[in-house]
């Protein structure tokens, strides 16, 4: 039996890291995972050693070294192809579970809606890079752009985060569009983190129940 692949998506500052940390403690003790199976945590970009190098190239704030839009898209695709082959596929094929902070829909949201790169091209690259591997459960942590900016006001912005409010508005709209098209669970992330955690737990339980009935 294959393992379960869970992805958390959302604009910067939505609380993905906090909620993934919570899930890393809750899931192994929830009774939902098969006995003897492990839970792995990963992220994009940067889920592999090669990915970490690509992450530095992608998020470097130095404008002179910043990749152009098409280069950026191809670097994300390269990171994902390595990530799927080296980490995600071996884990789920072994029956273990994995949670990723971002996956292919982040590219559609940021590069498709944000950068306005041709969405058909992005979809074609996605099909190649993911090798057909799709998340079993996708959760969108939804916050407003103003809340995102407020939460990040004391942090150093990476190259993508520094693109500004108009860019982030397009990305946020992209995530909502994708979530509705793909029937994801959308969780309001402007609530107390404990409430968000509980809603994520319930959503995972519900999704797994539906999968068992198929």
N, C-alpha and C positions, 0 to 999 in steps of 0.2 A: 504493500500500500504506500502510495506517495505521501510525502509530508505536505504541510500546509504553508502557503506563501501569503503573507499579509503585508500590505503596503499602506503607509500613512502619507498623505499628500496635503499640500496647502502652501499658502504664501509664507514668506519668511516671518517669523515671530508668532506663528499660530500655535506653537506649543508641541510640535512633533517630538522633539527630543525628550521633553518632560514626560509625555505620555508613553513613549517607547520604553523609557526607563521604568515606568510603572508596570507596563506589560511584561517586561523582562523578569519581574518578580512575581507578578500575578499568575501568568499563564502556566508556568511549571507546577504551580500549586493549586491550579483550578480544577484539576480532574478531567480537563478536556483533552489533554495530550496523552497519547498511548504510553503505557509504562515502558521506561527504558529509552524513550526518545528525547532528544535534546532540542533546545531552542537557541537559535543563532540570531544575532543582531548585525545588521549591515546598513550601508547607506550608498546613495549615488549623488554626485560622483565620489569615488574613493573607497569602494568596497574591496578592492584588491591592492596589492603593492603597486601594480601598474596604474591602477585607478587613482591612488594617492598622488602619483606624479602628475597625472592628467588633471586632478583637482587643483593642484597648485597653478597649472597653466590656465585653467578655466576661471579661477577666482582671483587671480593676481590683480591687484588694484592699479598696477603701473600701466598707464594708458599706452605708452610706447610699445609695450610687450603684449597688449591685449589682442586676442585673436579676432579676426573679422567674423561677421555673422555666420557665413557658411562654414568657416573653419571651426568655429565654436560648435556648430551643430554636429559636424563630423567627429569632433573630439568626444562629445557626449555619447555618440553612437559607439565609438571605439571603447570607451569606458564601460558601456552597457554590455557590449559583446563579450568582453573579458569577464565581466562580473557574472553574467549568466553561465558562461562556460566553466569558469574556475570555482565559483562559489554556489550560486543559486541552484543550478541543476544537480550537482553532486549531493547537496544537502537534501533537497526534496526527493531525489531518487533513493536516498537512504532511509526515507521515512521520517526524517527530522523536520522541524518547523523553522521558519525563518521570517523575520520582520525586517522590512527595509524602509528606511527614511528616504522616500522618493523612489520612483521607477519611471517607466517610459512616458506616462502622462505628464510628468513635470516638463519633459522636453516639448511636448505639444503646447503646454500652457505658456512656458517661458519663451521658447523659440518660435512657436507657431503663432500664438496670440500676442505675445509680448514683442518679439522681433518682427513679426509679420512675414516670416519665411513661409514659402509654399507648403501648405499643410499636407498635400499629397506626397511631396518629397519626404516630409517628416515621417509620414505613415509608412512609406516604402522602406526607409532606413530602420524604422521601428521593427518591421517584420523581419528584417535581416538580423538586426542586433539581438532581439529577444529570442530568436529561434523558436518562436511559437510559445514561449513560456509566458503565461499570464498569471497575475495574482489571483488567488482564490477569494481574498477579501480585500477590498479597497475602501479606505476611510478618508473622507475629506474633512479636515479640521478648518472650519470656516470662520474667518474674522474679517472685519473691514480693513481697508487699507490704512485708514487713520489710526486704528488700533495697532496695526502692525508697526507703523512708524513710531507710535508712542512707546511700544514695548521695546523697541530697539534703539531708543534715543541715547542710551549710555554705552552702546556697543560700537565697535569698529566695523564699518560696513565693508563687505567684500565687493568685488567688481559688479556682480549682478544686483546686489542690494542697493548699490549707489546709483542705479539707473534712474531713480526718481519716481515720483508719485504717479504720473501719467502712465509710465511703463507698467508699474505695479497694478494699476487699475485694470489694464488690459489683461494682465496675467490672472488676476483674481476672477475676472469675468470668464476667462478661458477655463479655469478650474471648475467653475460652476456649470458651464456649458458641458464640459466633459463628464462631470458627475451625473448630470441629468440624463445625458445620452447613454451612459453606461450603467445607469441605475445603481450608483454607489450610495452608501450611507453618508449623509451630510450631517456633521455634528457641530453645532454652534460652539465655538471655542472661546467665546468671550465670557464664559461662565467661570466659576471657581474650578480650579484644576481637579478637585475631588469629584465634582459633578461630571466633568468631562470624562474622567477616568471611568466612572460608573456607566456612563452612556456607551463608552467604547466597549466595555466588558459585555454589556447586554447585547450590543450589536454583533459582537463576535459570536456569542452564544447562539443568537438567532440565525446568523449566517451558517454556522456549522450544522445547526439543526436542519436547515433547508438542504444543505449538501448531503446529509445522511439520507434524506427522503427521496433523493433523485435516483 
